[in-house]
């Protein structure tokens, strides 16, 4: 079994988790700046996926939607912001599932 590099663990998954938590807190508090900060924090993860052939265009679309969620919060569209955030959460969960299953097999 090959272990993940320490840098990938520290700057990858913790950043994704903090990104989601910051975004959800921003949506809950109607603070678009928090949502924007969450999207910026999640950008390296999406850039990494953009460089892979499997997720290239999906990551680009998810990034656009994730940043658009900050605009939705700015215009008091909390439900729309949640809908725009959902693809990032789903993609991160799917990639986490792939990583866990790759390590298990």
C-alpha positions in Angstrom: 0.0 0.0 0.0 1.4 3.4 -1.0 0.9 6.2 1.6 -0.2 9.7 0.5 2.6 12.3 0.7 2.4 14.3 3.8 2.0 17.6 1.9 -1.0 16.2 0.0 -2.7 15.3 3.2 -2.0 18.6 5.0 -2.8 20.9 2.1 -5.3 18.8 0.3 -8.1 17.3 2.3 -7.9 19.6 5.3 -8.2 22.6 2.9 -11.2 20.9 1.2 -12.9 20.3 4.5 -12.2 23.9 5.7 -13.4 25.2 2.4 -16.7 23.5 2.7 -17.2 24.5 6.3 -16.3 28.1 5.6 -18.7 28.2 2.6 -21.6 26.7 4.6 -20.9 29.1 7.5 -21.0 32.0 5.0 -24.2 30.8 3.5 -25.8 30.3 6.9 -24.7 33.8 8.1 -25.4 35.4 4.7 -21.8 36.6 4.4 -20.6 36.4 0.8 -17.0 37.1 1.8 -16.9 33.8 3.8 -18.3 31.9 0.8 -15.7 33.6 -1.5 -12.9 32.7 0.9 -14.2 29.1 0.9 -14.2 29.0 -2.8 -10.7 30.4 -3.0 -9.5 27.8 -0.5 -11.0 25.0 -2.5 -9.4 26.2 -5.8 -6.1 24.3 -5.5 -8.0 21.0 -5.1 -10.1 21.9 -8.3 -6.9 23.0 -10.2 -5.3 19.6 -9.3 -8.4 17.8 -10.7 -8.4 20.1 -13.7 -5.0 18.8 -14.6 -6.3 15.2 -14.7 -7.9 13.9 -17.9 -10.7 12.2 -16.0 -12.0 15.4 -14.2 -10.7 18.2 -16.4 -14.0 19.8 -17.5 -16.0 18.7 -14.5 -13.5 20.5 -12.2 -13.8 23.7 -14.4 -17.5 23.7 -14.2 -17.6 23.0 -10.5 -15.1 25.9 -9.9 -17.4 28.3 -11.8 -20.4 27.1 -9.8 -18.5 27.3 -6.5 -17.5 30.9 -7.1 -21.0 31.7 -8.3 -22.3 30.7 -4.9 -20.7 33.8 -3.4 -22.7 35.9 -5.8 -25.9 34.1 -4.9 -25.3 34.8 -1.2 -24.6 38.5 -2.0 -28.0 38.7 -3.6 -29.6 36.8 -0.6 -30.2 33.6 -2.6 -29.2 31.1 0.1 -31.0 28.2 -1.5 -29.4 28.9 -4.8 -26.0 29.2 -3.1 -26.5 25.8 -1.5 -27.4 24.3 -4.9 -24.3 25.9 -6.4 -22.1 24.6 -3.6 -23.4 21.0 -3.8 -21.3 20.0 -6.9 -18.1 20.9 -5.1 -19.2 18.8 -2.1 -20.2 15.9 -4.3 -17.0 16.0 -6.3 -14.9 16.1 -3.2 -16.8 13.2 -1.7 -16.5 11.2 -4.9 -12.7 11.8 -5.1 -12.4 10.9 -1.4 -14.4 7.7 -2.1 -12.0 6.9 -5.0 -8.9 7.4 -2.8 -10.3 5.3 0.0 -11.2 2.4 -2.3 -7.9 2.6 -4.1 -6.0 2.2 -0.8 -8.3 -0.6 0.3 -7.8 -2.7 -2.9 
